[in-house]
Structure formats: C-alpha cells, structure tokens
Amino acid sequence: MTPTARPNPVINCPLTAAWAAVGGKWKLTIIYWLAERPRHFAALRRQLEAVSDGISPKVLAQQLRELIADGIVTQHRTGTAPAPVIYTLTAYGESALPMLELVRLWGIEHIERTRASQPASSRSTLSCSADRDRSTALPKDLIDRMVPG
C-alpha cells in the first residue's frame, strides 16, 4: 500500500497545506531529529521517548508514512527484513528547516513567557533538544542552504 499525503482541508490555503504536511504532535520533532542525521526507526523512537512522555510504535510509523507520502522523508532499507530501515530528510524536507527553526525560536519565547505563570511543581523538565543546550539551533549549514538570498 502506497502512503498518501494528508489532504489540505482548505482548498488553496498555504497555511493549512503546510499544517497538513508537518502539523501534529510529532512531525516537527521528527524532522528536527532527522535534520541532525539519518536515523533508524528504533533510534527515532528512543530519541522521542527520551524527550517526551513517549510515542507508540504505531503512531511513529504513521507519522513517518505521512512524511514519506509528502516527500519530506525518505526511507532506505539496509537489507532484507528485519534489517533496519534508515529514515532521512529529502531535499524537500530540508526546505522546511528555516520554518522549523523559526517555530523553535518562537517556542523558546513562548515557554519563557508561560513559565512565569506556572507553579514550579507543574513545570516539565523535558525538552525536544534533550542533549543540546536549549539555545542551540539546527545545523547552521542546513539552514543557510535553505534560506533564500
């Protein structure tokens, strides 16, 4: 069965088209980690579990299928089953990195803004960039290649 891209719910609307492709709880985080380096399914799942309350294999597989259908991610089989499948951003997927970086920077400001109003006991210590300083961006060479001008 060939995966199909999620339909744009509002005809000819670029905002909903973008959200259909990269929206949801996990897709931007998956793209973020694949921007660093290609990963196999289990490594992606471990990374997401390390920085969140976890992702089920079913949900991760669905998110990857949708990203593949939209041409954002590609998969490479390393042998016959059960050999790992390696997931990589496509050139088209890399074109989303400047947007992802802007969302990440806005998210930092939003966390800081809302953190002040939260009781200390409710503040989570999890971060989508668990092994990076929170100010560390995506690889600069990737972003520089994608930003026009």
Order of alpha helices (4+ residues) and beta strands (2+ residues): alpha-alpha-beta-alpha-alpha-beta-beta-alpha-alpha-alpha
